Amino acid sequence: SIGTSFAAIVNIVLNYILIPRFGFIAAAYTTLFSYIVLLVIHNFVTRVLLKIHLYDDWCMYFVLILVAVLGYISVMLYKFVLIRYIIGVIFMVLFICYNKNFIKSKIKLRR
């Protein structure tokens, strides 16, 4: 909870400083930065202090980089709504195809 509180304080301070200067867009970037601070703190606590390895580091870093790249591409394609929706549908179809057995098992459990 200390790490979460610290990240929240970082977010509030950065918002206080940057929003009047750069506008509401600064709020998005300060929140992103605060979440990165929170990630680093939680990673430090689990890895160093508690000596717990909850996940594969390479997989986590790969997913983080992938999401960042896809987010950047999404921002670059902001004006091209149709292209963004087509890409979104393609990713959704790929996700469903990749996880179809898991999805089917969850649907069967609900019946």
C-alpha positions in Angstrom: 0.0 0.0 0.0 3.0 2.3 0.5 3.9 1.9 -3.1 0.4 2.6 -4.3 0.2 5.7 -2.1 3.5 6.9 -3.4 2.5 6.5 -7.0 -0.8 8.4 -6.2 1.2 11.2 -4.7 3.5 11.3 -7.7 0.4 11.5 -9.9 -1.2 14.3 -7.9 2.0 16.4 -7.8 2.7 16.0 -11.5 -0.9 16.9 -12.3 -0.7 20.0 -10.1 2.5 21.1 -11.9 1.8 20.1 -15.5 -1.9 20.4 -16.1 -2.0 24.2 -15.8 1.0 24.4 -18.1 0.2 21.8 -20.8 -3.6 21.1 -20.4 -5.5 17.9 -20.0 -3.2 15.9 -22.2 -0.6 16.2 -19.3 -3.0 14.3 -17.1 -2.8 11.2 -19.4 1.0 11.3 -19.4 1.3 11.9 -15.7 -1.0 9.0 -15.0 1.0 6.8 -17.3 4.2 7.8 -15.5 2.6 7.1 -12.2 1.6 3.6 -13.3 5.1 3.0 -14.4 6.4 4.1 -11.0 3.8 1.7 -9.4 5.0 -1.1 -11.6 8.7 -0.5 -10.7 7.8 -0.4 -7.0 5.7 -3.6 -7.1 8.4 -5.3 -9.1 11.1 -4.2 -6.5 8.9 -5.4 -3.6 8.1 -8.8 -5.0 11.6 -9.5 -6.5 14.0 -7.9 -4.0 12.2 -7.7 -0.7 9.9 -10.8 -0.8 12.1 -12.8 -3.3 9.0 -14.0 -5.1 9.0 -14.6 -8.9 5.4 -14.3 -9.9 5.9 -14.1 -13.7 8.4 -14.5 -16.4 10.2 -11.2 -16.7 10.9 -11.5 -20.5 7.2 -12.2 -21.2 6.1 -9.2 -19.1 8.6 -6.8 -20.7 7.6 -8.1 -24.2 4.0 -7.4 -23.4 4.8 -4.0 -22.1 6.8 -3.1 -25.2 4.1 -4.5 -27.5 1.3 -2.5 -25.8 3.5 0.6 -26.0 4.1 0.1 -29.7 0.4 -0.7 -30.4 -0.6 2.4 -28.4 1.8 4.6 -30.4 0.4 3.1 -33.7 -3.1 3.8 -32.5 -2.2 7.4 -31.8 -0.7 7.8 -35.2 -3.8 6.3 -36.8 -6.2 8.5 -34.8 -7.5 10.3 -37.9 -8.0 7.1 -39.8 -11.1 5.6 -38.0 -11.8 2.9 -40.5 -8.2 1.6 -40.5 -8.2 1.6 -36.7 -11.4 -0.4 -36.5 -10.2 -2.9 -39.1 -6.9 -3.4 -37.1 -9.0 -3.8 -34.0 -11.3 -6.4 -35.5 -8.2 -8.3 -36.9 -6.7 -8.4 -33.4 -10.0 -9.4 -31.9 -10.3 -12.3 -34.4 -6.7 -13.4 -33.7 -7.3 -13.3 -30.0 -10.5 -15.4 -30.3 -8.8 -17.9 -32.6 -5.8 -18.2 -30.3 -8.0 -18.6 -27.2 -10.9 -20.5 -28.7 -10.6 -23.6 -26.5 -10.4 -21.5 -23.3 -13.4 -19.4 -24.5 -15.4 -22.6 -25.3 -14.6 -24.1 -21.9 -15.9 -20.9 -20.1 -19.1 -20.9 -22.2 -19.8 -24.5 -21.3 -19.3 -23.9 -17.6 -22.0 -21.1 -17.7 -24.7 -23.5 -19.1 
